Amino acid sequence: MNSESQQTSQNTCVEANPSEIRPEFATEIKTADENKILGVTRDASQEWLIRWFVLAAVLLISAVYVSAHLRNGWVPADEGTLAQSALRAMEGQLPHRDFAEIYTGGLSLLHALAFRVFGVTLMSLRVCVFLFFLAWLPAFYSIAVRFASPISAGLITLLAVAWSFPNYPAAMPSWYNLFFATFGAAALLRYVETRKARWLYIAGVCGGVSILIKVIGAYYVAGALLFLAFVEQEDHEADEATGAATPYRIFSASALFLFLASILYLLRSRLRAGEIYDFVLPAAALVGVILLSEIGIHNAGWAARFRALFRLLVPFLVGVLTPISIFLLPYARTGSVSTIFVGVSSSAAIRVADLGRIRPAGVEQAIYAVVLVGIIAAAMYVRELQSKLVGICLGFGLLILLYQSTQAIVAGVWYSVAMLTPLVVLAGAAILLRSGRSDSLTNLQRQRIMLLISLAAICGLVQFPFAAPIYLSYCLPLTLLAALAIVATAKKRGGSYVLTAIAAFYLLFGVVRLVPDYIYELTHQVGTLEELHVARAAGLRVEFAPDVEAFVRLLQQHAPNGLLYAGNDCPEIYFLTGLKNVTRDDTGAPPDEVLKALESTEVKEVVINESPFFPGGRMDPEVRAAITRKFPESRLAGIFHVFWRP
């Protein structure tokens, strides 16, 4: 993680593509050329080999580790919803037009392809997301190695793995959002290094695909737009035009305040101290960096600045629109484009209402993150703490802490990470503002930091409005990259031993405590996992597997015509039994649609979930009354109430 490793990393990058490097980085090219003259190319090739060796090791370790957990655990409603939507898409139905879809729709098409390739099982969806996870690792590592030595970058990559995907290896859309945000970050970093517009386009495509998977992919797009506005500021000196920039500044300030107002509007019903700390403060810090940096800009006319901004925005936004336009083609051919926009907006609103409310941790818990940041800062700047002995002693002490692992220790470690993002963003903002006045950093260094703190801050909104523990894992890797960039850029002395000890501790904590304890349901005591012997489960290991198997057989016995209505918050029943839903909504249709379906079909069996996971999943009283009247036979099976008629 030292500055020498950072410089070596930059020089290697320059040597790989010298013709693409911007003129502003000519000094780096000169350094690389001098290295060649001095006969240092052998070291560069060794560095290249080490990078690839470490990446291969990270891929192998991560693949084996995650594969061992890939079949473990499930949230039935999550996987049932994903599987049912994919099954309908595989049958030729279009999301939102032909069936109710809770996400944008692109994920259902991707998972339908997975069903065709790997078979119609729940494990096929997990294999699909696992392949994207494997593709994500090189992207993450390629960003980390820009700021650290290959071994340190590999350690950070493994840390990101331990705190993310294996904690809940279901094919949830938020994993794809994380993966594509990282792909986009890698493309944007490549853009600032080469100034080739194709990288902006690729970054935009990542945003468009992310939105198609789940609409919150727009958070990545928003973070990228903030970054591009900052890049325009950094590049203003390259324009020869002069004159007043007032019109541009009015436009820029208005757009930034509109962005902040949009976040406040999004949070309006639940805006408390926790939301202000986690979501508003990081966004305000980013806006503050851009507004305050504007004060020192001179010698750039408004027309030139608009042209510079459009040169950045146009290829990026064209990239965003490309996959979205392709996705909309089938709807356009059938004149049903409006259905997807209505469907996405209504499903998002319903989803927010159904999720209930889990607020972020209280601001007082930020003390744990402050302590962590303080230790890191001390390791960077206090000479007495930078020896190998101190690092070994700290590592030994942390191992003892890990071995003890009382509930209080686990909570403290968790909060030190859960409350970290705002502090990382504030630290990055402070470095940018200070370096802007002192010219202590190059434009490349400043732009790299701004990109990563922007994505960490805005993509963190995935935790709203349901800040369950697993939602931190959907965005934490971006925070780790931002923290790495800040430490690598700001560190002037040693301290690598202490930093390595801290990173190793959090890596081991993730492996030893988080993954085995199933972070995705910390409020639920997970019992013994057994293999589920149902054809479409394909060996998924779940709790109470024998009970689930018996329940599936019961439902299949009482539905001889293959029709079923599983009333509320239990779409997994349709998929596991292979029975057909008599409505277009697999998660719980509106009462009028249900009553109409029960009147007009030959359905002989109905299931009611008496204990839905989400508060919005309660059965409508009118529908329940109709069911009890039309289906005289009934039986309780765990949390499910089964009704049938001869």
LODRENTI-671364 format. One record per atom (N, C-alpha, C): residue in one letter; x, y, z. Coordinates in steps of 0.05 Angstrom, whole numbers, plus 5000, padded with zeros to 4 digits. Layout:
N
aXYZ
...
//
This chain:
646
m501649765000
m500050005000
m501750255000
n504350234998
n506050475000
n506150624974
s507150874976
s507151044953
s508950944931
e511150804939
e512950694918
e511450484902
s509850324915
s508250124900
s506350254881
q505150474891
q503250624874
q504650734849
q507050844853
q508450954830
q509250734810
t510150504821
t510750274803
t508350194788
s506050184802
s503550104789
s502850294766
q503250554771
q502550744750
q504450714726
n507050674732
n509050654711
n508450414693
t507650184706
t507049944691
t504649994672
c502650144683
c500350204667
c501150374643
v502950564647
v503850744625
v505250584604
e506950394612
e508450244593
e506650074576
a504449984587
a502749804572
a501349944549
n500650204552
n499250344531
n500250634529
p502650674522
p503850944522
p502451134503
s501351034481
s500151214461
s497551324470
e496351204491
e493651294500
e493751484523
i496151534534
i496351694559
i496051984552
r494652124570
r494152414566
r496652574567
p496852804554
p499252974556
p499753064584
e497653094600
e498053184627
e499852994643
f499952744635
f501452544650
f504052484636
a505152684622
a507652644607
a509952574626
t509852684650
t512052624669
t512152324676
e509752194676
e509751904681
e510951754658
i510351854634
i511551724610
i514551754611
k515451994618
k518352044620
k519651854640
t518251814663
t519351634683
t519551354672
a517451264658
a517551004647
a519750974627
d520151174609
d522351164589
d525051164603
e525351314625
e527851314639
e528451034651
n526350904660
n526650634671
n527650444650
k526550474625
k527550304604
k530450354598
i531250614597
i534050684592
i535850564613
l534850564638
l536550464660
l536450164663
g534950034645
g534849744646
g533049634667
v530849774674
v529149694695
v526649544685
t526549494658
t524249354647
t523949074658
r526048954667
r525848684678
r524148694704
d524448904720
d522848934743
d519848974736
a519449134715
a516649174707
a515348914698
s516848754683
s515648494675
s515148314699
q516948324718
q516548174743
q514048264757
e513748534758
e511348644771
e508848544757
w508948534730
w506648434715
w506048144721
l508147984723
l507747704730
l506547664758
i507547824777
i506547814804
i503647884805
r502848094790
r500048174789
r498247954780
w499047824758
w497347604748
w497347364766
f499647304779
f499747084797
f497847134821
v497947374832
v496247444855
v493347434847
l492647534823
l489947524814
l488947244811
a490647064799
a489946784796
a489446654823
a491146724843
a490846614870
a488246714883
v487646964879
v485147084890
v482746944877
l482746904851
l480546774837
l480146494847
l482346344850
l482146074859
l481146054888
i482246214906
i481346204934
i478446284936
s477646504922
s474846594924
s472946394912
a473746274889
a471946084876
a471445844894
v473545734906
v473345504923
v471645574948
y472345804960
y470945884985
y467945934980
v467346084959
v464546144954
v463045894945
s464345724929
s462945474921
s462145304944
a463745314965
a463045154989
a460545255003
h459845514999
h457545635012
h455245684992
l455545614967
l453645694946
l450945564950
r450845334962
r448245194966
r446945254993
n448145415009
n447245455037
n445145665039
g442945595054
g441045795063
g439345915041
w437146025049
w435446175030
w433446345045
v432446545032
v430046685040
v427946605020
p426046425027
p424246305007
p422846504989
a421846725000
a420346914983
a422247034962
d424747094970
d426647214951
d427047024927
e427946784933
e428646604911
e426146504896
g423846484910
g421446424895
g420646634875
t420846884883
t420147104865
t422047104841
l424647084845
l426547074823
l426046844804
a425546614816
a425146374799
a422546384783
q420446474796
q417846484782
q417946694759
s419246924764
s419447124742
s421147014719
a423346874726
a425046754705
a423546544689
l421946384703
l420346174690
l418346294670
r417046504679
r415046634661
r416446754637
a418746884641
a420246994619
a421246774600
m422046554610
m422846334593
m420546224576
e418146254586
e415746174571
e414946374550
g416346594548
g415746804528
g414147044538
q413647054564
q412147284575
q414147514580
l413047754577
l414747994581
l414148114609
p416248184624
p415848304650
p414048554649
h412348584668
h410448804671
h408148804651
r408648704626
r406448694607
r404748444612
d406048214616
d404647964618
d404547854647
f406247954663
f406247864691
f407348084709
a406548084734
a407548284753
a410448224760
e412148424757
e415048404762
e415748614783
i417248524804
i417848714825
i420348874819
y421948794799
y424348944791
y423949054763
t426049144750
t425749274724
t424949074703
g426148834704
g425448624684
g427848494671
g430048634670
g432448524657
g433448274671
l433248274697
l434248044712
l432647794706
s430047824701
s428347584694
s429247474668
l429947644648
l430847544623
l433547404625
l435347514641
l437947394646
l437647124659
h435847104679
h435446854693
h433946654676
a432246744658
a431046564639
a433146424622
l435146584614
l437346464599
l438846264616
a439246324641
a440546134659
a438945874662
f436345894663
f434645654663
f435045484638
r435245614615
r435645464590
r438345334589
v440345454600
v443045354599
v443545144620
f442745204645
f443445024668
f441144854678
g438744904668
g436444754678
g434644924696
v432144834699
v430144994714
v430344914744
t432345024758
t432644974786
t433545234800
l433245244826
l434145474841
l437245504840
m438645274838
m441545294836
m442445414810
s440945404789
s441645524764
s441945824767
l440245944783
l440346234788
l442946304803
r443546134822
r445946184838
r448546144822
v448445954804
v450745914786
v451146154768
c448846274759
c448946514742
c450346744757
v449446804781
v450547024795
v453446964804
f454046714809
f456746634816
f458646694793
l457846644768
l459546714745
l460047014743
f458047174749
f458447464749
f460247544772
f460047404794
f461847454817
f464747404809
l465247184794
l467947124785
l468947334766
a467247444750
a468047664731
a468547924747
w467147954769
w467548194785
w470248204799
l471247984806
l473847974821
l476148114806
p476648044780
p478748184766
p478248494764
a475748574761
a475148854759
a475848994786
f475048874808
f475648984834
f478648994838
y479948774832
y482848764836
y484348964818
s483349004794
s484649194776
s484549484787
i482449544801
i482249804814
i484049824838
a483949614855
a485549614879
a488549624873
v489449494852
v492349484846
v493349754836
r491649934829
r492450204822
r493550354846
f492750274870
f493450414894
f495250254913
a495650004908
a497149834926
a498849634911
s500649514925
s502249294914
s500349064907
p501148884889
p499448664881
p498548494905
i500248444924
i499448274947
i497448424965
s497948684969
s496048844985
s493348864971
a493448904944
a490948914929
a489448644930
g490948424930
g489648164933
g488348134960
l489648224981
l488548215008
l485948375010
i485948614999
i483548784999
i481348654983
t481948524961
t479948384945
t478648154961
l480348004975
l479247784992
l477547895015
l478348125026
l476848255046
l474048325036
a473948445012
a471448515000
a469648264995
v470948044987
v469447794983
v468147705009
a469747695031
a468847585056
a466447745068
w466348005061
w464148165072
w461948205052
s461948065030
s459848115011
s458447855002
f458947754978
f457247554965
f456747294981
p458847164993
p458246915006
p456446935031
n455847175040
n454047205062
n451147145055
y450547175029
y447847115019
y448047054989
p448846814982
p449546764953
p447146704936
a444846824942
a442546814924
a442947014902
a441446974880
a441847144856
a440247404858
m440747554880
m439247804884
m440148024866
p438448194857
p439148404838
p441248594849
s441248634875
s443148824886
s446048734883
w446548474881
w449248374875
w450048464847
y448248434828
y448848524801
y449348834800
n447748984816
n448249274818
n451049334827
l452049184848
l454749214858
l456749144836
f456348924823
f458248834803
f458549034780
f456249134770
f456349314748
f457349594756
a456949674781
a458049924791
a461149904791
t462149664798
t465049624798
t466149614770
f464749474751
f465549484723
f465649764713
g463549924720
g463450204710
g465750364722
a466350324748
a468550464760
a471150404746
a471650154739
a474050084725
a474250224698
a471950244684
a471950374658
a472450674661
l471250804682
l471651084686
l474551154694
l475750974710
l478651014716
l480350994691
r479550804674
r481050784649
r480651034632
y478351154633
y477851394618
y479751624627
v479951664653
v481551894662
v484551844657
e485251594652
e488051524645
e488651554616
t486651514599
t487151504570
t485651724555
r483451824566
r481752024553
r480551924527
k479951664526
k478551544503
k475651534510
a473951654492
a471051674498
a469751394500
r470951194487
r469750924488
r469450824517
w471250914535
w471050824563
w468650954577
l468051204569
l465651334580
l463151184570
y463151104545
y460950954534
y460550684549
i462750544553
i462650284567
i461650324596
a462650534609
a461650594636
a458650644636
g457750784615
g454850834613
g453250584608
v454250404592
v452950144587
v452649994613
c454750004629
c454549864656
c452249984672
g451850244671
g449650374685
g446950294674
g446750284647
g444250204635
g443449924642
v445349744641
v444749464648
v443949444677
s445349584694
s444749584723
s441849674728
i441049884714
i438249984717
i436249774708
l436949634686
l435049424676
l434849194696
i436849154711
i436748934731
i435149024756
k435649264765
k434149384787
k434449684785
v432249824788
v432250114782
v434250264799
i435150154822
i437050304838
i439850314825
g440150184802
g442550224786
g442950514779
a440750674781
a440950964777
a442751094798
y443150974821
y445051084841
y447851094829
y448650874816
y451350874803
y451451104782
v449351134766
v449351344746
v449651614759
a448251664781
a448351924794
a451151974805
g452351764817
g455151794827
g457051854804
a456751724782
a458451774759
a458152054748
l455652154748
l455152424738
l456552634756
l456452594782
l457852774800
l460852764794
f461952534789
f464752504783
f465352654757
l463752624736
l464252764711
l464153064714
a462353164731
a462253454736
a464953544749
f466053374766
f468653434778
f470853434758
v470753234740
v472753214718
v472753464701
e470353564695
e470253804679
e471654034693
q471254054719
q472654264734
q475654234732
e476653994735
e479453934735
e480754004708
d479153984687
d480254014660
d479854304649
h478854484665
h478154744654
h480554894643
e482954844654
e485354984645
e486154904617
a485154684607
a485754604580
a484254764559
d482154904567
d480655074548
d482055344545
e482155434520
e483455684515
e481455924518
a478855864517
a476956084518
a477056224545
t476456474544
t476356634568
t473656784569
g473056884592
g470557024595
g469056944620
a466857054625
a465257004649
a464056724647
a464156584669
a463056314671
a460456304687
t459256544691
t456856554708
t454556374699
p453756374673
p451556194665
p452155904672
y454655814667
y455255534673
y455155484703
r456155674719
r456055634748
r453255634759
i451455784748
i448655774756
i447455504750
f448055404725
f447055144717
f448154924735
s450854934740
s452054734757
s451054734785
a450854964798
a449854984825
a446954884827
s445354964807
s442554884807
s442254584805
a443854454787
a443754164784
a444654024810
l446654134823
l447654014848
l445654034871
f444354264873
f442354304894
f439854134888
l439254104862
l437053924854
l437653634862
f440153554858
f440953284866
f440553244896
l441453444912
l441153414941
l438153414949
a436653584936
a433753594941
a432453334935
s433353194913
s432252934906
s432752724928
i435152734939
i435752544961
i434052604985
l433752854992
l432052925015
l429152845010
y428252874985
y425452794978
y425152494981
l427252344972
l427152054974
l426951965003
l428352105020
l428452035049
l426352165066
r424652325054
r422952515068
r421252375090
s420252135086
s418452015105
s419951885128
r422551855126
r424151715146
r426751865152
l426652125150
l429152275153
l429652325183
r431452165194
r432252195222
r435352215223
a436452215247
a439352255250
a440952035235
g439951785236
g441351575222
g441451615192
e439251685180
e439151735151
e440851975144
i440852185160
i442452425155
i445452345154
y446252185174
y449052105176
y449851925152
d448251725147
d448951525127
d448651615098
f446651775093
f445951845065
f446252135058
v445252315075
v445352595068
v448152715071
l449552645092
l452152755097
l454152685075
p454352435066
p456252375044
p455552525018
a452952535012
a452152674987
a452752974989
a452253095013
a452853375016
a455853435014
a457453245024
a460353285022
a461253284993
l460153114977
l460853114948
l460053374935
v457653464940
v456653714929
v458453944939
g459253944964
g460954144975
g463654154961
v464753924955
v467353914940
v467154064914
i465054004899
i464754124872
i464254424874
l462454504893
l461854784895
l464254944904
l465654844924
l467954994935
l470254994915
s470554784900
s472654774879
s472154974857
e469655044853
e468855234832
e469955514838
i470355574863
i471155844871
i473855914859
g475655724857
g478355784847
g478655764817
i476555724802
i476755694773
i476655964760
h478656014743
h478756264727
h479456194698
n479356394681
n480256364654
n478756144639
a476156124643
a474655924628
a471856044623
g471156084598
g468556194591
g466355984594
w463856084596
w461655894601
w461155714577
a461455814553
a460955654529
a462955424528
a465455484533
a467555274533
a467055064554
r466055154577
r465554964598
r463154784592
f461054894580
f458854724571
f459754524551
r461454604532
r462354414512
r464054194525
a465654264544
a467254064558
a465553864573
l463453974586
l461653794601
l460153614582
f459153714560
f457653544541
f459453334529
r462053394525
r463853184514
r464152954534
l463653004559
l463752794579
l461052654582
l458952804582
l456252694587
l455152534564
v455552634539
v454252514516
v454952214513
p457552144511
p458151854508
p457251694532
f457351804556
f456551654579
f453551604579
l451951804573
l449051774573
l448051614549
v449451634527
v448851454504
v449251164512
g451451114527
g451950854537
g449750754556
v448750934573
v446550854591
v444050784575
l443450934555
l440950894540
l441050654521
t443450574513
t443650354493
t442350094503
p443149974525
p441749734533
p438849774540
i438150004551
i435350064557
i433650064532
s434750184511
s433250204485
s432849924474
i434949754475
i434749484465
i432649324481
f432649364507
f430649224524
f427849304517
l427449554509
l424749654504
l423649574476
l425349464459
l424449404431
l422049214431
p421948994445
p419648824444
p417048964453
y417349144472
y415049294482
y414149494460
a416049614447
a415349804425
a413849664402
r414749424396
r413449274374
r410549204380
t409949174406
t407149104413
t405649344425
g406749584423
g405449824433
g404949824463
s406749704478
s406349684507
s408649804523
v409950004512
v412150134526
v411250254552
s408850364552
s407850494576
s407550294599
t407050034593
t406549844615
t409049804632
i411449824619
i413849774635
i414350014653
f413850254644
f414350484661
f412350494684
v409850434678
v407850424700
v408450194719
g409249964707
g409849734724
g412249774742
v414349894732
v416749944748
v416150134770
s414750354764
s414250554785
s412350444806
s410250294798
s408350194818
s409649964834
s411249794822
s412449574837
s414449684857
a415849894849
a417750014868
a416350134892
a414050264887
a412550384909
a411450164928
i410449954916
i409349734931
i411549594947
r413849564934
r416049434948
r416949584973
v417049854970
v417850014993
v415849985016
a413249985009
a411249955029
a411349685043
d411949475026
d411949195037
d414349145055
l416649275048
l419049225063
l418949305092
g417149495098
g417049595125
g419349785131
r420249795155
r422249995162
r424449875179
i426849875169
i429149815185
i431050055182
r431350205203
r433050445201
r435950375204
p437650555194
p440550515199
p441150525229
a443550435236
a444350445264
a444450735274
g444150765299
g444251035311
g446951165307
v446951435306
v449351585301
v451451525323
e450551465347
e452451415369
e454251175363
q453250995346
q454950765340
q457350835322
a457351075311
a459551165294
a462151175309
i462051175336
i464551185352
i466350955345
y465150725339
y466850485332
y468350545305
a467050665286
a468450725261
a470450945265
v469851135283
v471851355289
v474351235301
v474051035319
v476350905331
v478050765309
l476650625291
l478050485269
l479650685252
v478250905244
v479651105228
v481951225243
g481651275269
g483751385285
g486251205286
i485750945289
i488050755289
i489450755262
i487950765240
i489150765214
i490751025210
a489551245218
a491051505215
a493551505232
a493451395256
a495851385273
a498051215260
a497150995248
a499150825234
a500450965211
m498951155198
m500051295175
m501951515183
y501551645206
y502951895212
y504651885238
v504151695256
v505751685281
v508051485277
r510451595277
r512751425271
r513051195291
e512451245316
e512851035336
e511050795332
l508950825315
l507050595311
l507550455284
q509850515271
q510250415244
q512250185242
s513050075265
s515049865264
s513649595260
k515249395252
k514249125248
k513249015275
l514649075297
l513848975323
l511049065331
v510449325326
v507849425332
v505749275316
g506249235290
g504349095273
g503848815283
i506048675291
i505748395301
i504148395327
c504748575345
c503248595371
c500348655366
l499748835348
l496948905342
l495548665330
g496948525311
g495748295299
g495148075320
f496948035338
f496547835359
f494147915377
g494048165384
g491748265401
g489148225387
l489048285360
l486548255345
l485747965343
l487747785341
l487047495341
l485747405367
i486747515389
i485447455415
i482647565415
l482247805405
l479647925403
l477747745387
l478747645364
l477147475347
l476447215361
y478347105376
y477846855390
y475746885412
q475747115425
q473747175446
q470947195434
s470747385415
s468347425399
s465747415415
t465547555437
t463047585451
t461147745434
q458647745442
q456647895427
q457348195425
a458348305447
a459148585447
a461448635428
i463348455426
i465648485408
i464648465379
v462948275373
v461848245346
v460348505338
a458748605356
a457248855350
a459149085345
g461249115362
g463149335358
g464549315331
v465449075324
v466749045298
v464849105275
w462349005278
w460349065257
w459849365253
y459549505275
y458949785274
y461349945263
s463749845269
s466149985258
s466249985228
v464849785216
v464749775187
v462149895176
a459949845190
a457349945181
a457150245181
m458650375198
m458650665200
m460950805187
l462450655170
l464950755159
l464650935135
t462750885118
t462551025092
t462451325095
p460851445112
p460851735114
p463551845122
l464951705139
l467651805148
l469651785125
v469451575109
v471251545086
v470651765066
v468151825060
v467452035041
v468352305051
l467952365077
l468852615088
l471852645087
a473352425092
a476252435090
a477152485062
g475852355043
g476452405015
g475852685006
a473652795015
a472953065008
a474953265020
a475853215045
a477753395057
a480453385042
i481253155033
i483753135018
i483553284991
l481253254978
l480853394953
l480953694956
l479553794976
l479454084981
l482254194989
r483654045006
r486254135014
r488254124991
s488253914976
s490153894953
s489554094931
g486954174929
g486254374909
g487554644915
r487954694941
r489254944948
r492354934947
s493354684951
s496354664953
s497654524929
d495954424911
d497054274887
d498854044896
s498153914918
s499853694928
s499253434914
l496953414899
l496253174884
l495953244855
t496453044838
t496053074810
t493053064803
n492353154780
n489553134771
n488652834771
l490352664763
l489652374762
l489052274790
q490652344809
q490152254837
q487552364847
r487052614842
r484552744852
r482152614839
q482252564813
q479952454800
q479452164808
r481552014813
r481151744823
r479651744850
i480551924868
i479251934895
i476352024892
m475852224876
m473152324872
m471252114861
l472251954842
l470551744831
l469751544852
l471651454867
l471051234886
l469351324910
i469851574920
i468151664942
i465351734932
s465051814907
s462451874896
s460751614894
l461951404884
l460551154881
l459951034909
a461851054927
a461350944954
a459051094968
a459051354965
a456951514978
a454151464966
i453951474940
i451251464928
i450251184926
c451950984920
c451050714919
c450350604946
g451250744967
g450350664994
g447450704999
l446050844982
l443150884984
l441650624981
v443050414972
v441650154970
v440550064997
q441650175018
q440750105045
q438150245054
f437150415037
f434650545043
f432450415026
p430150355037
p429150415065
p429450175083
f430949965074
f430949715089
f433849655096
a434849775118
a437649755126
a438249495141
a437349265130
a438049005142
a441048965138
p442248805155
p445248775153
p446248705126
i444848535111
i445948445085
i446148675065
y444448885069
y444549105050
y447149265052
l448549245074
l451249365075
l453149225057
s452748955055
s454548795038
s454248865008
y451948975001
y451449044973
y453049294964
c454149444983
c455549684976
c458249714989
l458849555009
l461349585025
l463849565008
p464049384988
p466449374972
p467249634959
l465349804951
l465950064940
l467250244961
t466250224986
t467550375008
t470350285013
l470850025011
l473649925015
l475450034994
l474550044969
l476250164947
l476750454953
a474750604961
a475150884967
a477050924990
a476850765011
a478650785034
a481550715025
l481850515008
l484550444998
l485750674983
a484150804966
a485151024950
a486051254968
i484551304988
i485251525007
i487751465022
v487951225033
v490251155049
v492751155031
a492551035007
a494951024990
a495851294980
t493951484977
t494551744967
t495551924990
a494451905014
a495052085036
a497451995053
k498051735052
k500151625070
k502851725061
k504351855079
k506951965073
k509251795084
r508651625104
r510751475116
r510051185115
g511051025135
g510550745136
g507750685147
g507650465163
g505050395175
g503750155162
s505150035142
s503949815127
s503449575145
y505149535165
y504849295183
y502249315198
v501649545209
v499149585224
v496749565205
l496949685182
l494749675163
l494149395154
t496349245149
t495948965141
t494648795163
a495448845188
a494248705211
a491248765213
i490549015209
i487649085210
i486148955188
a487148965163
a485848845140
a485548545145
a487648415155
a487548125159
a485448055181
f485248225201
f483248175222
f480448185211
y479848385196
y477148415185
y476548195165
l478548105151
l478247875132
l477547625148
l479047565169
l478547325185
l475847355199
f475147595208
f472547635221
f470247555202
g470547645177
g468447575157
g468247275153
v470547145151
v470546855146
v469546695170
v470446775194
v469946615218
v467146685230
r466346935229
r463847005243
r461547075224
l462047255204
l459747345189
l458547135171
v460147005155
v459046805136
v457746565151
p459046445171
p457746225185
p455246305200
d455046555209
d452746645224
d450446755207
y450746745181
y448746835162
y447747115168
i449447305160
i448947585165
i446347685154
y445347545133
y442947645120
y440547615137
e440747465160
e438547445178
e439547445207
l440947655215
l442047655242
l439947645263
t437447725256
t435247725275
t434047445278
h434947255262
h433746985261
h435946785268
q435446615287
q437346405294
q437146175274
v439146145258
v439145945237
v439645675248
g437945485241
g438245215251
g439945045232
t439744785235
t441244595219
t440344605190
l442344615172
l441744625143
l441944345132
e439844265118
e439743995105
e439044025076
e439943835060
e439343845031
e436443805026
l435343985009
l432543975002
l432143794978
h430843564982
h430443364961
h427843424946
v427843644932
v425743724913
v427143774887
a425943674865
a427343684839
a428343964832
r426644164836
r427444434828
r429244574848
a429744464871
a431544584890
a434444504883
a434844274870
a437544184861
a439544184884
g438644084907
g440544044929
g441144284946
l439544494944
l439844724962
l439544634991
r441344745008
r441244665036
r439744875052
v437544795065
v435744975078
v435044865106
e433745035122
e432644945147
e430144785143
f429544595160
f427144445160
f426544315133
a428644205120
a428344095093
a426243875093
p426143685112
p424043475110
p421143585111
d420743805127
d418143925128
d417344055101
v419344175089
v418744305063
v418044085042
e419543865043
e419043645024
e416243535027
a415443495052
a412743385058
a410543585049
f411043845053
f409144045046
f408844055015
v410944025001
v410744024971
v409043784962
r409543554974
r407943314966
r404943354973
l404443484995
l401643535003
l400243704982
l401543914974
l400244094954
l399943964927
q401843804919
q401543664893
q399243464894
q398743344917
q396543144919
q393843274916
h393443514926
h390843644926
h390443834902
a392143824883
a391843994859
a392143824834
p390143644829
p390443454807
p390443584779
n389343824777
n389243964751
n391644164748
g393444164768
g395844324765
g395544614771
l393244704782
l392644984787
l392845034817
l393745274825
l394145354853
l393945654856
y392945744879
y393346014886
y394746024913
a397246114913
a398846144938
a398646434945
g397046494966
g395946754970
g397746994975
n399746964991
n401247214998
n404047145007
d405947274995
d408747265004
d409846975005
c409146804986
c410146534985
c410446444956
p411746594938
p412046514910
p413646264906
e415346194927
e416945944924
e415245694921
i412745714931
i410945474930
i410345404901
y409745604885
y409245554856
y411645414843
f413945524849
f416345414835
f417045134844
l417045084870
l417844824880
l415844604873
t413244674873
t411244474867
t410744434837
g411544634821
g410944624792
g408044684786
l406444774805
l403644844801
l403445124789
k401345164774
k401045424759
k399345624775
n400245864776
n398846084789
n396446164772
v394146214784
v391846294769
v391546604767
t393546754777
t393647044774
t396247114760
r396647364753
r399047454740
r401247554759
d400547554785
d402447654805
d403147424824
d405647344824
d406547114840
d407047194870
t407147444876
t407747524904
t405247604919
g402947634906
g400547704920
g398947904903
a396947804888
a395447974870
a393448144885
p392448364872
p390448534884
p387948364890
p386348444911
p384048284918
p382048234895
d381548444879
d379548414857
d380448194838
e383048194832
e384047994813
e383947714824
v384447684850
v384347424863
v381447324863
l379547484871
l376747404873
l375747324845
k376547474825
k375747414797
k376847144789
a379447094795
a380746844787
a379446604801
l378846634827
l377646414841
l374846344831
e373446544821
e370746504810
e370846374782
s372846444766
s372846364738
s374546134732
t376046024751
t377845804745
t377045554761
e378245334754
e377745084767
e379745024789
v380945234800
v382945194821
v381645044844
k383044844854
k381944674876
k383544704902
e385644874901
e387344894925
e388345184928
v388445274953
v389445534960
v391245514984
v393345684984
v395145695007
v395245975018
i395046015044
i395346275057
i397846265075
n399546455072
n401846475090
n400946635115
e400846495138
e399746625162
e401946795176
s404346775167
s406546925180
s408447035158
p407447225142
p409147325120
p411547475131
f413747465116
f416247595125
f415947895125
f414548005105
f414248295103
f411448375113
p411248605126
p408748685137
p406548735117
g407248785092
g405248835071
g404148585060
g404948345070
g404048095059
g401547975072
r400248125089
r397848015102
r395647965082
m394147745086
m391947685068
m389547875072
d388447965050
d386048135051
d383747995064
p382348115083
p380147975097
p377947885078
e377248035057
e375147955039
e375947705023
v378447695015
v379447465001
v379547215019
r380347255044
r380447035063
r377546915067
a375647095070
a372947005074
a371946845050
a372546935026
a371746785002
a373146515001
i375646505009
i377046245008
i375846045028
t375446135052
t374245945072
t371445855064
r370046025049
r367345945040
r367445745017
k369345774999
k369445614975
k371045354978
f372845354998
f374645125002
f374245005030
p372444815033
p371644715059
p373744565075
e375544435061
e377644275074
e380044445079
s381344405103
s383744575108
s385644425127
r388044515127
r390144395144
r392344595148
l393344615173
l395744775179
l398244615175
a400144745161
a402744615157
a404844825163
g405744845188
g407545045196
g406245325195
i407445505180
i406345775177
i404245795155
f403845565141
f402045575118
f399345445125
h397245565115
h394545455118
h393645365090
v393145105087
v392444995061
v389444945061
f388045045040
f385245005036
f384844855010
w382944665009
w382444524984
w379544424984
r378644354960
r375944244957
r376143994939
p374343814942
p374443564926
p374243624896
//
